[in-house]
Amino acid sequence: MKLTTVDELIHFNEVLDQCGGSICLQGPDGRVLDLRDGASRLQGLTALSGADAESYDLYARRREDETLLLSYLNRQPKKTA
């Protein structure tokens, strides 16, 4: 998942605010960021807007949060090369 516009960053940040449990972003180096924590969220959003954003994995602890994130992803316009 790559966030390419400011609107995408803002909306994804709003979705994270709605989540009640841990939302973890794991990088290609194995480092895990909890996107519910302020400083980690900023690092995570920066990573998701960077060149290697597609190499990060996103995990939700609660099924309700997973549903919110999947709903967000499904509403994103499909990007083509």
N, C-alpha and C positions, 0 to 999 in steps of 0.2 A: 504494500500500500504506500503510495507516494502522495503527499499533500503538496500541490503545486501552486495554489493561490492563497491569498490571505483569507478569503471567504472560507475555503476548505479548512484552514487552520483554526479559524474562529469557531466554525460549526463543530469540528471534531473536539475542540476544547470544551464546548458546551455539552456535548455528549458525555465526555469524561466527567463533567460536573454532576451529571445525572446518575452515574454509576455509584453503587453502594459498597462494592468490595474492591479488592485489589485488581488493578489492570496492569499487567506487566508487559514490558517491551524487551525482548531479548535480541541483542545484537549479534552479528556474525562472530564476534570475539568471545561470546558466551556471557558477556556482562548483561545483567538484568536491571531495568529501571522500573520502579513502581510509579505509574503515571498518576496516582492519586496524591503523591507528594509533590509539592510546589516546585522545588529545584529539579527534581528528577523529571517532572512533566516538561519543563522548559527544555531540558536536554533531549527528551524523547521527541518533542515536537520538532526540534531542530534536526534530529536524526531523520524523522519521517519526511522532512522537506529537502533532505540532502540528496546527493548523487547516488548513494547506495541504499536508499530507503527501501527498496524491494528486498533487501537481504535481512530485514528485521522481521521477527515474529511477534505477534500480539496475542496475549493470553488473558482471559478473564476468569476469576475464581467463581463468580456466581453466574448461574444460568441466565438470570434476568439481565445482568450486564452484558453477557454474550449476545443476548437478543437485541439489546440496544445497539451494540457495535455492528452486528450483522445488518440490522435495519439501516444504519448509517451507510455502510458499504454498498448495500443494494441500491440506495438512492443516488449514489454517485454516478455521474455520466461515465460511460465506458470510454476509455482513452485508446486511441489507435496510434500506431507509429506513423 
